[in-house]
Amino acid sequence: MNLIAHLTCFVAVAEELHFGRAAQRLGMAQPQLSQRLKRLEGELGVRLVDRSSRHVGLTEPGRHLLDEAREILARVQRVYGLTAGSPDTGTLRAGVPGELGAGTVAALIGAFRERRPDTVLDLHPLGTAAQARGLADGSLDIGILRHPVETHGLVLGPITAEPLGVLLPATSPWADAPEVHLSDLAGSELAVFPRDEAPEAYDELLADCHRHGYDPAAVHDSPNPDFALGLVLAGRAVALIPYTEPPPGLTWRPLLGRPLLTRLSCAWRRGTDEAGPAGDFAEAVADVLRERAAAAPPETAVRPRLVVRPASAFLA
């Protein structure tokens, strides 16, 4: 049993006193959270939480454990903050979204190598929810999160906002349009990242599409960019993505009024040395994302916005 991961789940439930909110905070499914808590109770041989349909509360053993669990997690975070990316370890463990694309990942590796040639960059392609869990349990030093997202216990770098356009088959009636209105896509199916990778961002994207007149005829989970490209090439769906040089058979068009944005930022645990490799990685990410947006053709280029404020500002 991963004691740190299970204590993290217990503390979230104890502080939220609500399994749904605790699961959302940790970026995990509620059944998985409940299973971890039950396993922790089984290992300790005591019931930690009183559960009912109307109320969640701590038992007496749960109240006693809460302070100890918080102290254990704080000590673990201090240890990781002291050692992550240090000369002793020589490695920075970073989570990255799988949809970044080959060119962006290569540019990121190069930009970090320029800043930290002696630090090994260990990249893990993960969705936002999995990265949040990795940061919480200490298996990651830093991640690139898609907003909005719950960032309890984390520090954020600048949030880079890029407008989304639409990736279409070259045979689409909108392929030559200067701009496409979202409502023009009515009746089209949509290829998008799976909801469990970033639940809040997924829900926000579909809500924004609905607000602007586009309700996809069907939504296809696309766990990686190649799968989404295949659906678009086959004429099965469209994809809403930042500017990319489209492969043969596809075209990318901007959306009228720039109604959709993707917002990414680095995140790391409190106590991490921001003057160390994590800070340099965050700078490299911001630079690469700015350069990616600036690479768009003049007729579609939009200057990305750097929003230096907590992610909670985007949760409304």
C-alpha positions in Angstrom: 0.0 0.0 0.0 1.2 3.5 -0.9 0.8 5.1 2.6 1.4 8.6 1.3 -1.3 8.3 -1.4 -3.8 6.9 1.1 -3.1 9.5 3.7 -3.5 12.2 1.1 -7.0 10.8 0.3 -7.9 10.7 4.0 -6.8 14.3 4.6 -8.8 15.5 1.6 -12.0 13.7 2.9 -11.3 15.0 6.4 -11.0 18.6 5.3 -13.8 18.6 2.8 -16.2 16.3 4.7 -17.6 15.5 1.3 -16.5 12.6 -0.9 -17.4 14.3 -4.2 -15.5 17.5 -3.3 -12.5 15.5 -2.0 -12.4 13.4 -5.2 -12.5 16.6 -7.4 -9.7 18.2 -5.3 -7.5 15.2 -5.9 -8.5 14.7 -9.6 -9.7 11.2 -9.1 -12.9 9.2 -9.4 -15.0 9.1 -6.2 -15.2 5.2 -6.1 -11.3 5.1 -6.3 -11.2 7.6 -3.4 -13.6 5.5 -1.3 -11.6 2.3 -2.0 -8.4 3.9 -0.8 -10.0 5.2 2.3 -11.5 1.7 3.1 -8.1 0.1 2.5 -6.4 2.6 4.9 -9.1 1.8 7.5 -8.5 -1.9 6.9 -4.7 -1.5 7.4 -5.1 0.5 10.6 -7.9 -1.6 11.9 -10.2 1.3 12.8 -13.0 3.3 11.2 -11.8 6.8 10.4 -14.9 8.3 8.8 -18.6 8.1 9.6 -20.5 7.9 6.3 -24.2 8.4 5.7 -26.4 9.7 2.9 -26.6 13.1 4.6 -23.4 13.5 6.5 -19.7 12.7 6.5 -17.8 13.1 9.7 -14.6 12.0 11.4 -14.6 9.3 14.1 -12.5 9.8 17.2 -9.6 7.8 15.7 -10.0 9.8 12.5 -9.7 13.1 14.5 -6.6 11.8 16.2 -5.1 10.7 12.9 -5.8 14.0 11.0 -3.1 16.1 12.7 -0.5 13.2 12.4 -1.4 12.7 8.7 -1.0 16.4 7.9 2.4 16.4 9.6 3.5 13.3 7.7 2.5 14.8 4.4 4.1 18.1 5.2 7.4 16.3 6.1 7.2 14.4 2.8 6.7 17.6 0.8 9.6 19.2 2.6 11.8 16.2 1.7 10.8 16.3 -1.9 11.2 20.1 -2.0 14.8 19.7 -0.8 15.7 16.9 -3.1 13.7 17.3 -6.3 16.1 18.1 -9.2 19.0 18.6 -6.8 22.6 17.7 -7.8 22.2 14.6 -5.7 19.3 13.2 -7.7 20.1 15.0 -11.1 16.6 14.3 -12.3 13.4 16.4 -12.7 10.2 14.3 -13.0 7.8 16.3 -15.1 4.3 15.5 -16.2 3.2 16.8 -19.6 -0.1 16.6 -21.5 -0.1 14.0 -24.1 -1.7 16.4 -26.6 1.3 18.8 -26.6 2.6 17.3 -29.9 6.0 16.1 -31.0 7.3 19.5 -32.0 6.3 21.1 -28.8 7.8 18.3 -26.7 11.1 18.5 -28.6 11.2 22.3 -28.2 10.5 21.9 -24.5 13.3 19.4 -24.0 15.7 21.6 -25.8 14.7 24.8 -23.9 15.2 23.0 -20.6 18.5 21.5 -21.6 19.8 25.0 -22.4 18.9 26.1 -18.9 19.9 22.9 -17.0 22.3 20.8 -19.1 23.3 18.7 -16.1 19.7 17.8 -15.0 18.0 14.8 -16.6 14.4 15.6 -17.6 12.2 12.6 -17.0 8.9 13.3 -18.9 5.6 11.5 -18.1 2.8 11.9 -20.6 -0.3 12.3 -18.3 -3.6 14.0 -18.1 -4.2 16.9 -15.7 -5.9 14.7 -13.1 -3.1 12.1 -13.1 -0.5 14.9 -12.8 -2.4 16.4 -9.9 -2.3 13.0 -8.1 1.4 12.6 -8.9 2.2 16.0 -7.5 0.2 15.2 -4.4 1.8 11.9 -3.7 5.3 13.0 -4.6 5.8 10.9 -7.7 6.2 14.0 -9.8 8.2 17.2 -9.2 6.3 19.4 -11.6 3.5 19.2 -14.1 1.8 21.1 -16.9 -1.9 21.4 -15.9 -4.9 22.3 -18.0 -7.1 24.9 -16.4 -9.5 25.1 -14.7 -8.3 22.6 -12.1 -8.2 22.3 -8.3 -4.7 23.3 -7.2 -4.9 22.8 -3.4 -1.4 22.6 -2.0 0.3 23.6 -5.3 2.1 26.7 -6.6 1.4 27.8 -10.1 3.6 29.3 -12.8 2.2 31.9 -15.3 -1.0 30.6 -17.0 -0.6 30.8 -20.8 -3.8 31.2 -22.7 -4.0 30.2 -26.4 -7.0 30.5 -28.7 -8.4 27.3 -30.1 -9.2 26.8 -33.8 -10.9 24.0 -35.6 -9.1 21.1 -37.4 -11.1 20.1 -40.4 -10.9 17.7 -43.3 -9.6 19.5 -46.4 -12.9 18.6 -48.1 -15.0 20.5 -45.5 -17.1 23.3 -46.8 -15.4 25.5 -44.2 -11.8 24.6 -45.2 -11.3 27.8 -47.1 -13.2 30.1 -44.8 -11.1 32.9 -43.3 -12.8 32.1 -39.9 -15.3 29.6 -38.7 -18.2 30.4 -36.3 -18.7 27.7 -33.8 -22.3 27.4 -34.7 -21.2 26.5 -38.3 -20.0 23.2 -36.8 -23.5 22.2 -35.8 -24.1 18.5 -36.7 -20.3 17.7 -36.6 -18.9 15.2 -34.2 -16.1 16.3 -31.9 -12.8 14.6 -31.0 -11.6 15.7 -27.6 -9.4 14.6 -24.7 -11.2 12.1 -22.3 -13.1 13.7 -19.5 -11.2 11.8 -16.8 -8.0 13.5 -17.9 -9.2 17.0 -17.0 -12.9 17.0 -15.8 -13.2 20.7 -15.2 -11.6 21.7 -18.5 -13.6 19.2 -20.4 -16.9 20.4 -18.9 -15.9 24.0 -19.5 -15.0 23.3 -23.2 -18.4 21.7 -23.9 -20.3 24.4 -22.0 -18.5 27.1 -24.0 -19.3 25.3 -27.3 -23.0 25.1 -26.3 -23.0 28.8 -25.4 -21.7 29.7 -28.9 -24.2 27.4 -30.7 -22.3 24.2 -31.1 -23.6 21.0 -29.5 -21.5 18.1 -31.0 -23.6 15.3 -32.6 -21.3 12.9 -30.7 -18.1 13.3 -28.6 -15.2 10.9 -29.2 -12.6 10.4 -26.4 -9.2 10.9 -28.0 -6.4 9.9 -25.6 -3.7 11.1 -28.0 -3.3 13.5 -30.9 -2.9 10.7 -33.5 -6.2 9.2 -32.7 -7.9 12.6 -33.0 -6.2 13.2 -36.4 -7.4 9.9 -37.6 -11.0 10.7 -36.8 -10.7 14.1 -38.6 -9.0 12.6 -41.6 -11.7 10.0 -41.9 -14.3 12.7 -41.8 -15.8 11.4 -38.6 -15.2 14.4 -36.4 -13.6 17.8 -36.0 -11.0 18.8 -33.3 -10.7 22.1 -31.4 -7.0 22.7 -30.9 -4.4 25.5 -30.8 -2.7 26.4 -34.1 -0.8 23.5 -35.6 0.7 22.9 -39.1 -1.9 20.5 -40.4 -0.8 17.3 -42.1 -1.9 16.6 -45.7 -5.7 16.2 -46.0 -6.5 18.5 -43.1 -6.8 22.2 -42.6 -6.8 24.4 -39.4 -9.0 27.5 -39.3 -9.4 30.1 -36.6 -12.7 30.6 -34.8 -14.6 33.8 -35.2 -14.2 36.0 -32.1 -11.8 33.6 -30.5 -14.5 32.1 -28.2 -12.4 29.2 -26.9 -9.1 29.2 -25.0 -6.8 26.5 -23.7 -5.0 27.6 -20.5 -1.9 25.8 -19.3 0.5 26.4 -16.5 3.2 24.6 -14.6 2.4 23.5 -11.0 4.6 22.2 -8.2 4.4 21.4 -4.5 4.7 24.1 -2.0 8.2 24.1 -0.5 9.9 23.3 -3.9 13.0 25.4 -4.6 11.7 27.7 -7.4 15.3 28.8 -8.1 16.1 25.2 -9.0 15.2 23.0 -12.0 11.5 23.3 -11.4 11.6 27.1 -11.9 13.7 26.7 -15.0 11.3 24.1 -16.4 8.4 26.5 -15.8 10.2 29.2 -17.7 11.0 26.8 -20.6 7.3 25.8 -20.8 6.1 29.4 -20.9 8.7 30.3 -23.6 7.9 27.3 -25.8 4.1 27.9 -25.6 4.6 31.6 -26.5 6.7 30.6 -29.5 4.2 28.0 -30.6 1.4 30.6 -30.7 3.7 33.1 -32.5 4.4 30.5 -35.2 0.9 30.7 -36.5 0.5 32.4 -39.9 -0.1 36.2 -39.7 -3.8 35.9 -40.6 -4.4 33.5 -37.7 -1.8 34.5 -35.2 -3.0 35.7 -31.8 -0.7 36.9 -29.1 -1.0 34.5 -26.2 -2.0 36.0 -22.8 0.1 35.3 -19.7 -2.3 35.4 -16.7 -0.4 35.6 -13.5 -3.1 34.8 -10.9 -4.4 31.7 -9.1 -6.3 29.1 -11.1 -9.2 29.5 -8.7 -10.0 32.7 -10.7 -11.0 30.5 -13.6 -13.3 28.2 -11.6 -16.4 30.5 -11.7 
